[in-house]
Each structure stands twice: as structure tokens, then as C-alpha cells.
């Protein structure tokens, strides 16, 4: 089986480290996949759903999902490093808090403010929406 070494680092924590079969990362241009022996690259990570499939341990072969904020990904010599501000497992997401954050961001977008405040509101909304989507997908998966 072809695998690569994956480390997902959030600003405050090591989220995941181990051998991995595949990885799907949200980017400004849409999601893209990484598999073993991917060409070397550096890219931006956009707030959204990150999917990965560990190849060892109790979760071997099971696709995992996380809500991530913005950051960077570096792929070099079959070693992948994902650096993000935050990474959350679906069961860690407080849906009510994420909804409030989305509502606050929507309100901030409606206000006539500076470009910087507008971009911060856009980022906050994207992060809140991705957290809600990951939480919703996880709840549907548990039911089905």
C-alpha cells in the first residue's frame, strides 16, 4: 500500500500525525487531493472540510474529517505538513456557537466598514459555515 507521512498542526495542538493513504484539502480554488509520492508543493488552505484516511492504528482505512481554518500545506518527499490556525473533529464542534458566529459574520458583512473588516467577516463566515457543514455531515453519518 502506498502511504505518506502526514502531520496536521493547529496553532495550539498536534491534531494528527501518522501514515496516511490520502488527503483532501480545501483551498481557495476548491479542494485538491494528495496521495503517496505527490509532487512537491506549497499551497494555501482555506476554511473548510479536510478529509484524510489513516493507514495504521484503530482508524486504519477509515476516512476521517475535520473542520479547518486557513493555513498552509507543504508536500515534500512523501512528507505532508498541514499548518492551520484551528482543526476540529466533528464531535468537538458546538453547532450553536458556530451558528451564532455565522450570524455575527453575516451581520458584519452587511455593515459598511473597511475592506479589512469586510475580509475578516468573510473569513469568519467561511469558518463558521465549514464547522456547521462538518458537524452536519458527522450527525448524518452517525444516523446512517
N, CA, C and O atoms as a DFTB+ gen file, in Angstrom:
576 C
 N C O
     1  1       0.842      -1.177       0.000
     2  2       0.000       0.000       0.000
     3  2       0.886       1.239       0.000
     4  3       1.844       1.321       0.769
     5  1       0.571       2.194      -0.854
     6  2       1.308       3.452      -0.903
     7  2       0.765       4.415       0.142
     8  3      -0.431       4.707       0.177
     9  1       1.656       4.900       0.985
    10  2       1.261       5.845       2.029
    11  2       2.255       7.000       2.078
    12  3       3.310       6.962       1.444
    13  1       1.901       8.008       2.830
    14  2       2.791       9.132       3.085
    15  2       2.642       9.523       4.547
    16  3       1.660       9.171       5.200
    17  1       3.628      10.255       5.050
    18  2       3.580      10.704       6.434
    19  2       2.834      12.032       6.477
    20  3       3.158      12.953       5.728
    21  1       1.838      12.132       7.352
    22  2       1.011      13.329       7.464
    23  2       1.089      13.881       8.876
    24  3       0.966      13.144       9.854
    25  1       1.295      15.178       8.968
    26  2       1.192      15.903      10.235
    27  2       0.223      17.058      10.017
    28  3       0.382      17.853       9.091
    29  1      -0.779      17.136      10.880
    30  2      -1.711      18.255      10.867
    31  2      -1.497      18.997      12.172
    32  3      -1.774      18.480      13.254
    33  1      -0.997      20.226      12.051
    34  2      -0.714      21.039      13.223
    35  2      -1.656      22.227      13.270
    36  3      -1.704      23.037      12.343
    37  1      -2.405      22.322      14.360
    38  2      -3.201      23.512      14.622
    39  2      -2.328      24.426      15.470
    40  3      -1.344      23.979      16.059
    41  1      -2.681      25.682      15.532
    42  2      -1.845      26.661      16.247
    43  2      -1.545      26.228      17.677
    44  3      -0.478      26.530      18.211
    45  1      -2.481      25.526      18.291
    46  2      -2.308      25.179      19.696
    47  2      -2.135      23.685      19.960
    48  3      -2.083      23.271      21.118
    49  1      -2.044      22.858      18.897
    50  2      -2.084      21.428      19.137
    51  2      -1.602      20.624      17.928
    52  3      -1.697      21.075      16.787
    53  1      -1.085      19.429      18.202
    54  2      -0.825      18.450      17.150
    55  2      -2.134      17.708      16.955
    56  3      -2.536      16.929      17.820
    57  1      -2.805      17.934      15.836
    58  2      -4.120      17.353      15.579
    59  2      -4.001      15.894      15.159
    60  3      -4.748      15.041      15.641
    61  1      -3.054      15.606      14.253
    62  2      -2.861      14.237      13.765
    63  2      -1.429      14.083      13.289
    64  3      -0.843      15.006      12.724
    65  1      -0.878      12.907      13.524
    66  2       0.413      12.546      12.940
    67  2       0.426      11.048      12.718
    68  3       0.116      10.272      13.622
    69  1       0.789      10.644      11.505
    70  2       0.877       9.226      11.193
    71  2       0.905       8.988       9.700
    72  3       0.909       9.920       8.895
    73  1       0.926       7.706       9.351
    74  2       0.900       7.319       7.947
    75  2      -0.517       7.453       7.425
    76  3      -1.487       7.192       8.136
    77  1      -0.619       7.860       6.181
    78  2      -1.914       8.187       5.612
    79  2      -1.994       7.681       4.169
    80  3      -0.989       7.660       3.459
    81  1      -3.189       7.276       3.742
    82  2      -3.411       6.814       2.372
    83  2      -3.752       7.957       1.429
    84  3      -3.264       8.003       0.300
    85  1      -4.593       8.884       1.892
    86  2      -4.947      10.032       1.058
    87  2      -5.394      11.192       1.928
    88  3      -5.690      11.030       3.112
    89  1      -5.437      12.368       1.313
    90  2      -5.770      13.603       1.998
    91  2      -6.486      14.505       1.002
    92  3      -6.061      14.630      -0.147
    93  1      -7.570      15.133       1.442
    94  2      -8.268      16.115       0.615
    95  2      -8.309      17.408       1.413
    96  3      -8.787      17.446       2.546
    97  1      -7.794      18.470       0.794
    98  2      -7.594      19.747       1.476
    99  2      -8.411      20.839       0.790
   100  3      -8.407      20.934      -0.437
   101  1      -9.121      21.675       1.582
   102  2      -9.829      22.803       0.974
   103  2      -8.843      23.926       0.633
   104  3      -7.973      24.266       1.436
   105  1      -8.988      24.484      -0.544
   106  2      -8.099      25.572      -0.962
   107  2      -8.948      26.687      -1.566
   108  3     -10.137      26.484      -1.812
   109  1      -8.367      27.849      -1.806
   110  2      -9.145      28.956      -2.394
   111  2      -9.764      28.605      -3.755
   112  3     -10.781      29.184      -4.137
   113  1      -9.161      27.671      -4.480
   114  2      -9.661      27.287      -5.804
   115  2     -10.493      26.014      -5.777
   116  3     -10.800      25.460      -6.832
   117  1     -10.862      25.539      -4.597
   118  2     -11.593      24.284      -4.460
   119  2     -10.719      23.270      -3.741
   120  3      -9.578      23.574      -3.393
   121  1     -11.226      22.098      -3.519
   122  2     -10.458      21.072      -2.813
   123  2      -9.506      20.365      -3.769
   124  3      -9.768      20.261      -4.967
   125  1      -8.396      19.883      -3.218
   126  2      -7.482      19.072      -4.008
   127  2      -6.982      17.909      -3.163
   128  3      -6.962      17.982      -1.935
   129  1      -6.580      16.839      -3.836
   130  2      -6.157      15.627      -3.156
   131  2      -4.656      15.444      -3.170
   132  3      -3.955      15.916      -4.065
   133  1      -4.184      14.745      -2.148
   134  2      -2.779      14.380      -2.038
   135  2      -2.725      12.879      -1.786
   136  3      -3.433      12.360      -0.923
   137  1      -1.883      12.190      -2.542
   138  2      -1.651      10.766      -2.323
   139  2      -0.152      10.529      -2.242
   140  3       0.639      11.459      -2.398
   141  1       0.232       9.296      -2.001
   142  2       1.647       8.952      -1.870
   143  2       2.418       9.411      -3.108
   144  3       1.934       9.308      -4.236
   145  1       3.605       9.911      -2.876
   146  2       4.534      10.354      -3.918
   147  2       4.005      11.531      -4.733
   148  3       4.346      11.686      -5.906
   149  1       3.179      12.351      -4.111
   150  2       2.675      13.564      -4.745
   151  2       3.863      14.480      -5.028
   152  3       4.850      14.459      -4.292
   153  1       3.779      15.265      -6.067
   154  2       4.860      16.196      -6.373
   155  2       4.994      17.232      -5.255
   156  3       4.017      17.565      -4.583
   157  1       6.198      17.728      -5.068
   158  2       6.452      18.726      -4.032
   159  2       5.681      20.000      -4.343
   160  3       5.589      20.423      -5.495
   161  1       5.125      20.609      -3.289
   162  2       4.336      21.818      -3.483
   163  2       4.081      22.509      -2.155
   164  3       4.228      21.917      -1.086
   165  1       3.701      23.759      -2.246
   166  2       3.212      24.536      -1.109
   167  2       1.958      25.242      -1.600
   168  3       1.932      25.788      -2.702
   169  1       0.908      25.227      -0.765
   170  2      -0.351      25.854      -1.168
   171  2      -1.069      26.407       0.058
   172  3      -0.780      26.036       1.195
   173  1      -2.004      27.296      -0.206
   174  2      -2.846      27.841       0.857
   175  2      -3.947      26.843       1.201
   176  3      -4.414      26.091       0.345
   177  1      -4.349      26.852       2.460
   178  2      -5.501      26.082       2.921
   179  2      -6.589      27.094       3.249
   180  3      -6.335      28.112       3.892
   181  1      -7.800      26.801       2.800
   182  2      -8.945      27.681       3.003
   183  2      -9.853      27.052       4.057
   184  3      -9.864      25.826       4.174
   185  1     -10.607      27.821       4.821
   186  2     -11.525      27.211       5.783
   187  2     -12.485      26.249       5.086
   188  3     -13.091      26.584       4.069
   189  1     -12.610      25.057       5.649
   190  2     -13.487      24.062       5.052
   191  2     -13.287      22.689       5.650
   192  3     -12.787      22.542       6.765
   193  1     -13.689      21.675       4.882
   194  2     -13.593      20.285       5.316
   195  2     -12.298      19.667       4.826
   196  3     -11.988      19.717       3.635
   197  1     -11.556      19.095       5.729
   198  2     -10.337      18.356       5.403
   199  2     -10.657      16.881       5.633
   200  3     -11.169      16.518       6.692
   201  1     -10.363      16.039       4.661
   202  2     -10.602      14.594       4.751
   203  2      -9.254      13.881       4.687
   204  3      -8.393      14.244       3.885
   205  1      -9.070      12.866       5.534
   206  2      -7.850      12.065       5.480
   207  2      -8.168      10.635       5.873
   208  3      -9.129      10.374       6.598
   209  1      -7.342       9.702       5.382
   210  2      -7.545       8.281       5.646
   211  2      -6.260       7.697       6.233
   212  3      -5.321       7.395       5.497
   213  1      -6.219       7.536       7.576
   214  2      -5.031       6.933       8.199
   215  2      -4.836       5.500       7.707
   216  3      -5.807       4.814       7.388
   217  1      -3.602       5.057       7.646
   218  2      -3.323       3.694       7.185
   219  2      -2.855       2.782       8.316
   220  3      -2.506       1.625       8.084
   221  1      -2.849       3.304       9.533
   222  2      -2.430       2.480      10.667
   223  2      -3.225       2.871      11.904
   224  3      -3.865       3.923      11.926
   225  1      -3.189       2.041      12.919
   226  2      -3.890       2.320      14.155
   227  2      -5.340       1.890      14.100
   228  3      -5.760       1.225      13.153
   229  1      -6.110       2.269      15.118
   230  2      -7.510       1.826      15.199
   231  2      -8.394       2.388      14.085
   232  3      -9.432       1.803      13.775
   233  1      -8.009       3.494      13.487
   234  2      -8.802       4.112      12.421
   235  2      -8.267       3.794      11.029
   236  3      -8.617       4.475      10.065
   237  1      -7.425       2.773      10.910
   238  2      -6.819       2.438       9.617
   239  2      -7.892       2.181       8.570
   240  3      -8.804       1.381       8.784
   241  1      -7.776       2.864       7.438
   242  2      -8.686       2.683       6.325
   243  2     -10.009       3.413       6.448
   244  3     -10.833       3.346       5.536
   245  1     -10.234       4.109       7.556
   246  2     -11.489       4.824       7.776
   247  2     -11.267       6.306       7.483
   248  3     -10.370       6.933       8.046
   249  1     -12.097       6.856       6.593
   250  2     -11.953       8.284       6.279
   251  2     -12.345       9.119       7.487
   252  3     -13.399       8.911       8.087
   253  1     -11.483      10.064       7.833
   254  2     -11.713      10.987       8.936
   255  2     -11.955      12.370       8.341
   256  3     -11.500      12.676       7.238
   257  1     -12.672      13.191       9.082
   258  2     -12.993      14.533       8.604
   259  2     -12.699      15.537       9.715
   260  3     -12.821      15.227      10.900
   261  1     -12.315      16.732       9.315
   262  2     -12.056      17.804      10.275
   263  2     -12.459      19.132       9.653
   264  3     -12.373      19.318       8.439
   265  1     -12.897      20.045      10.499
   266  2     -13.148      21.420      10.071
   267  2     -11.857      22.180      10.325
   268  3     -11.372      22.224      11.456
   269  1     -11.296      22.778       9.280
   270  2     -10.047      23.515       9.437
   271  2     -10.243      24.965       9.049
   272  3     -11.122      25.307       8.258
   273  1      -9.400      25.811       9.626
   274  2      -9.386      27.222       9.260
   275  2      -8.284      27.424       8.230
   276  3      -7.761      26.452       7.685
   277  1      -7.933      28.648       7.965
   278  2      -6.924      28.921       6.948
   279  2      -5.540      28.502       7.416
   280  3      -5.284      28.364       8.613
   281  1      -4.660      28.303       6.454
   282  2      -3.299      27.904       6.770
   283  2      -2.533      27.577       5.505
   284  3      -2.801      28.124       4.435
   285  1      -1.571      26.672       5.646
   286  2      -0.706      26.257       4.543
   287  2      -0.547      24.749       4.535
   288  3      -0.680      24.092       5.567
   289  1      -0.258      24.205       3.351
   290  2       0.119      22.801       3.222
   291  2       1.440      22.749       2.478
   292  3       1.649      23.466       1.499
   293  1       2.333      21.885       2.961
   294  2       3.616      21.666       2.289
   295  2       3.751      20.169       2.042
   296  3       3.627      19.358       2.959
   297  1       4.009      19.820       0.786
   298  2       4.245      18.432       0.409
   299  2       5.674      18.354      -0.084
   300  3       6.057      19.059      -1.018
   301  1       6.469      17.488       0.550
   302  2       7.878      17.370       0.173
   303  2       8.372      15.964       0.487
   304  3       8.345      15.528       1.638
   305  1       8.821      15.262      -0.547
   306  2       9.420      13.939      -0.403
   307  2       8.552      12.976       0.408
   308  3       9.030      12.342       1.349
   309  1       7.282      12.873       0.038
   310  2       6.328      11.958       0.664
   311  2       6.042      12.295       2.132
   312  3       5.601      11.440       2.900
   313  1       6.295      13.537       2.505
   314  2       6.008      14.036       3.848
   315  2       5.096      15.244       3.678
   316  3       5.436      16.190       2.967
   317  1       3.934      15.210       4.331
   318  2       2.946      16.279       4.176
   319  2       2.742      16.963       5.516
   320  3       2.508      16.314       6.535
   321  1       2.835      18.279       5.497
   322  2       2.627      19.089       6.687
   323  2       1.487      20.062       6.400
   324  3       1.546      20.836       5.445
   325  1       0.446      20.015       7.240
   326  2      -0.675      20.942       7.146
   327  2      -0.620      21.820       8.383
   328  3      -0.722      21.328       9.506
   329  1      -0.459      23.120       8.176
   330  2      -0.427      24.088       9.269
   331  2      -1.680      24.954       9.180
   332  3      -1.871      25.669       8.197
   333  1      -2.529      24.893      10.197
   334  2      -3.761      25.675      10.207
   335  2      -3.919      26.348      11.570
   336  3      -3.331      25.922      12.564
   337  1      -4.723      27.399      11.590
   338  2      -4.996      28.066      12.862
   339  2      -5.772      27.146      13.794
   340  3      -5.435      27.015      14.971
   341  1      -6.824      26.501      13.257
   342  2      -7.621      25.582      14.061
   343  2      -7.988      24.348      13.247
   344  3      -8.131      24.408      12.026
   345  1      -8.137      23.234      13.945
   346  2      -8.618      21.979      13.361
   347  2      -9.504      21.327      14.414
   348  3      -9.101      21.153      15.564
   349  1     -10.717      20.969      14.004
   350  2     -11.679      20.398      14.953
   351  2     -12.303      19.131      14.395
   352  3     -12.682      19.066      13.226
   353  1     -12.402      18.135      15.248
   354  2     -13.129      16.926      14.901
   355  2     -14.621      17.235      14.984
   356  3     -15.023      18.105      15.757
   357  1     -15.450      16.539      14.202
   358  2     -16.888      16.842      14.188
   359  2     -17.528      16.779      15.570
   360  3     -18.379      17.606      15.896
   361  1     -17.133      15.823      16.369
   362  2     -17.749      15.683      17.694
   363  2     -17.337      16.788      18.661
   364  3     -17.942      16.930      19.724
   365  1     -16.317      17.575      18.310
   366  2     -15.872      18.686      19.152
   367  2     -16.582      20.000      18.830
   368  3     -16.457      20.970      19.577
   369  1     -17.317      20.038      17.737
   370  2     -17.917      21.283      17.262
   371  2     -19.213      21.577      18.010
   372  3     -20.098      20.726      18.098
   373  1     -19.312      22.771      18.540
   374  2     -20.524      23.262      19.176
   375  2     -21.346      23.957      18.084
   376  3     -21.040      25.081      17.685
   377  1     -22.385      23.277      17.610
   378  2     -23.174      23.787      16.488
   379  2     -23.844      25.117      16.819
   380  3     -23.918      25.998      15.962
   381  1     -24.328      25.272      18.036
   382  2     -24.988      26.534      18.409
   383  2     -23.997      27.691      18.366
   384  3     -24.323      28.775      17.881
   385  1     -22.804      27.466      18.864
   386  2     -21.776      28.506      18.828
   387  2     -21.399      28.848      17.384
   388  3     -21.210      30.017      17.047
   389  1     -21.291      27.826      16.540
   390  2     -20.958      28.058      15.131
   391  2     -22.068      28.843      14.432
   392  3     -21.786      29.709      13.605
   393  1     -23.334      28.545      14.759
   394  2     -24.452      29.293      14.169
   395  2     -24.411      30.761      14.591
   396  3     -24.630      31.660      13.779
   397  1     -24.125      30.988      15.880
   398  2     -24.019      32.385      16.354
   399  2     -22.884      33.111      15.634
   400  3     -23.033      34.269      15.244
   401  1     -21.761      32.435      15.460
   402  2     -20.628      33.049      14.768
   403  2     -20.993      33.360      13.319
   404  3     -20.615      34.410      12.799
   405  1     -21.724      32.460      12.664
   406  2     -22.159      32.707      11.280
   407  2     -23.101      33.901      11.218
   408  3     -22.987      34.740      10.324
   409  1     -24.030      33.977      12.165
   410  2     -24.959      35.111      12.189
   411  2     -24.224      36.430      12.414
   412  3     -24.529      37.433      11.769
   413  1     -23.260      36.427      13.326
   414  2     -22.475      37.640      13.593
   415  2     -21.667      38.048      12.363
   416  3     -21.557      39.233      12.050
   417  1     -21.109      37.066      11.674
   418  2     -20.323      37.371      10.479
   419  2     -21.213      37.918       9.369
   420  3     -20.823      38.848       8.662
   421  1     -22.408      37.346       9.211
   422  2     -23.341      37.854       8.196
   423  2     -23.721      39.297       8.490
   424  3     -23.790      40.126       7.584
   425  1     -23.966      39.589       9.753
   426  2     -24.301      40.962      10.153
   427  2     -23.139      41.908       9.868
   428  3     -23.345      43.021       9.385
   429  1     -21.921      41.466      10.168
   430  2     -20.745      42.305       9.917
   431  2     -20.558      42.561       8.424
   432  3     -20.108      43.639       8.037
   433  1     -20.899      41.583       7.580
   434  2     -20.792      41.775       6.130
   435  2     -21.768      42.838       5.631
   436  3     -21.490      43.544       4.661
   437  1     -22.904      42.942       6.300
   438  2     -23.904      43.931       5.889
   439  2     -23.530      45.363       6.285
   440  3     -24.037      46.325       5.708
   441  1     -22.650      45.495       7.260
   442  2     -22.227      46.820       7.713
   443  2     -21.256      47.424       6.700
   444  3     -20.434      46.711       6.124
   445  1     -21.348      48.693       6.493
   446  2     -20.413      49.397       5.598
   447  2     -19.152      49.722       6.409
   448  3     -19.108      50.711       7.140
   449  1     -18.142      48.883       6.268
   450  2     -16.914      49.037       7.036
   451  2     -15.709      49.015       6.110
   452  3     -15.841      49.034       4.887
   453  1     -14.545      48.974       6.715
   454  2     -13.312      48.964       5.918
   455  2     -13.154      47.621       5.196
   456  3     -13.799      46.631       5.543
   457  1     -12.300      47.616       4.206
   458  2     -12.004      46.392       3.459
   459  2     -11.474      45.316       4.410
   460  3     -11.849      44.149       4.297
   461  1     -10.611      45.702       5.338
   462  2     -10.039      44.738       6.284
   463  2     -11.139      44.097       7.142
   464  3     -11.147      42.880       7.326
   465  1     -12.054      44.900       7.661
   466  2     -13.141      44.353       8.478
   467  2     -14.059      43.460       7.636
   468  3     -14.567      42.450       8.123
   469  1     -14.266      43.837       6.383
   470  2     -15.073      43.027       5.480
   471  2     -14.425      41.666       5.245
   472  3     -15.106      40.640       5.277
   473  1     -13.123      41.651       5.011
   474  2     -12.401      40.387       4.781
   475  2     -12.403      39.514       6.035
   476  3     -12.529      38.293       5.941
   477  1     -12.266      40.130       7.195
   478  2     -12.317      39.374       8.453
   479  2     -13.698      38.737       8.617
   480  3     -13.814      37.588       9.044
   481  1     -14.727      39.484       8.279
   482  2     -16.086      38.946       8.362
   483  2     -16.281      37.804       7.366
   484  3     -16.914      36.802       7.699
   485  1     -15.748      37.940       6.150
   486  2     -15.824      36.864       5.164
   487  2     -15.149      35.599       5.690
   488  3     -15.694      34.501       5.577
   489  1     -13.959      35.764       6.263
   490  2     -13.217      34.635       6.811
   491  2     -14.007      33.988       7.946
   492  3     -14.105      32.763       8.009
   493  1     -14.568      34.794       8.840
   494  2     -15.336      34.274       9.971
   495  2     -16.557      33.495       9.493
   496  3     -16.889      32.446      10.044
   497  1     -17.213      34.012       8.475
   498  2     -18.370      33.322       7.927
   499  2     -17.964      31.996       7.292
   500  3     -18.619      30.978       7.519
   501  1     -16.899      31.995       6.506
   502  2     -16.428      30.759       5.869
   503  2     -16.078      29.704       6.914
   504  3     -16.399      28.528       6.742
   505  1     -15.426      30.117       7.987
   506  2     -15.043      29.176       9.042
   507  2     -16.282      28.628       9.747
   508  3     -16.374      27.425       9.989
   509  1     -17.228      29.494      10.075
   510  2     -18.442      29.049      10.755
   511  2     -19.252      28.095       9.875
   512  3     -19.761      27.083      10.358
   513  1     -19.370      28.412       8.602
   514  2     -20.121      27.557       7.684
   515  2     -19.432      26.198       7.545
   516  3     -20.110      25.171       7.514
   517  1     -18.120      26.171       7.462
   518  2     -17.419      24.886       7.344
   519  2     -17.586      24.053       8.608
   520  3     -17.737      22.834       8.528
   521  1     -17.561      24.694       9.771
   522  2     -17.761      23.970      11.027
   523  2     -19.161      23.359      11.063
   524  3     -19.330      22.210      11.471
   525  1     -20.170      24.135      10.633
   526  2     -21.538      23.623      10.615
   527  2     -21.685      22.468       9.621
   528  3     -22.391      21.499       9.900
   529  1     -21.030      22.563       8.476
   530  2     -21.114      21.503       7.469
   531  2     -20.475      20.218       7.983
   532  3     -21.042      19.139       7.814
   533  1     -19.315      20.316       8.601
   534  2     -18.642      19.134       9.149
   535  2     -19.505      18.512      10.244
   536  3     -19.662      17.292      10.291
   537  1     -20.057      19.334      11.112
   538  2     -20.918      18.837      12.190
   539  2     -22.140      18.131      11.607
   540  3     -22.500      17.044      12.059
   541  1     -22.778      18.740      10.609
   542  2     -23.964      18.164       9.977
   543  2     -23.633      16.841       9.290
   544  3     -24.368      15.865       9.444
   545  1     -22.534      16.798       8.535
   546  2     -22.128      15.558       7.858
   547  2     -21.899      14.440       8.862
   548  3     -22.278      13.294       8.622
   549  1     -21.277      14.774       9.989
   550  2     -20.997      13.787      11.021
   551  2     -22.292      13.274      11.635
   552  3     -22.434      12.071      11.853
   553  1     -23.237      14.161      11.917
   554  2     -24.517      13.737      12.502
   555  2     -25.270      12.825      11.537
   556  3     -25.853      11.825      11.956
   557  1     -25.261      13.163      10.246
   558  2     -25.921      12.319       9.237
   559  2     -25.237      10.969       9.112
   560  3     -25.905       9.951       8.928
   561  1     -23.915      10.947       9.209
   562  2     -23.153       9.700       9.111
   563  2     -23.492       8.787      10.303
   564  3     -23.638       7.576      10.138
   565  1     -23.616       9.375      11.498
   566  2     -23.942       8.582      12.691
   567  2     -25.331       7.951      12.577
   568  3     -25.551       6.840      13.059
   569  1     -26.262       8.653      11.943
   570  2     -27.625       8.137      11.795
   571  2     -27.692       7.004      10.784
   572  3     -28.451       6.048      10.945
   573  1     -26.863       7.134       9.713
   574  2     -26.987       6.216       8.598
   575  2     -26.146       5.033       8.665
   576  3     -26.183       4.197       7.763
